[in-house]
């Protein structure tokens, strides 16, 4: 059974506080949009799909608890305002913006319908947000299936098994369940085509050592933790089959924003002739941006680099630069971009997603 990061039932939302992992597993109730925003900002919940789900469900919690709206325009303004606010918590990850845009479009369409009441609008938005939980797990299982099949078909002999290197955390703790890049690893393991996983510690927030290793141990998947600075040597010495990472935003040409350190991983993989995959749902694809230069990169507090928990680990007075993400150019994504709709080359992503959406 996979770990749960999000628990939701009949208007009650709880998240696993990932700041406390791996030593403490503690769920925290989210009672408002403001608490949802704070949990996202402080990275109590993280991972692009999970951010969107928790953000939207925090709106559901507030809609369930607030006094009834008399007019449709009042609840519409309330919903749109809250969605815009949630987008500001962590702007690089596109899933929250995608969900906010989609729900806003629904609200605007309902406003044009004379039969819409404040209550019917409320119920529609609640249903749309709740459906995100189920859809995310289905999408992640398809990502896992397509990714595993692609690796086995193109890079493994019929009787051989894969050694996968991954970065950051892309599993059940970053999604509604199963995971994206870690979903591919799970699918390989379930089909007995996985030999071993190498996960990076993912400095400076240690999502790999705290979270990914936690998931891998929990599910008894054979794995080894390495530091970020070991990846090139690991590729050379450990016979890595493929690198599979997640994404916070994939733009039209295939350039991909993901956790800081991904770019150097892709460079090393290309040098060693190892296929490099990005695994992400189509909701992480921002086709409105032509290339990665337009992605806003979140910069986080310097104390995340100079301190570990409450312990100072760097010289007092030293400056620190702490971008949370980097952008991997499309030509380094040599394996493909794995979505719930299939595996595509970066150059064909935009057209393929449009075709799949029209079918």
Helices and strands as residue ranges (DSSP letters): E 6-9, E 12-16, E 27-30, H 33-41, H 48-65, H 72-87, H 94-111, H 118-155, E 162-166, G 172-174, H 181-190, E 194-200, H 207-207, I 208-212, H 213-218, E 223-226, G 228-230, H 231-237, E 242-245, E 249-251, E 256-259, H 262-271, E 275-279, G 282-284, E 285-286, G 292-294, H 303-306, E 307-308, E 311-312, E 325-328, G 330-332, E 336-339, E 342-344, G 346-348, H 349-358
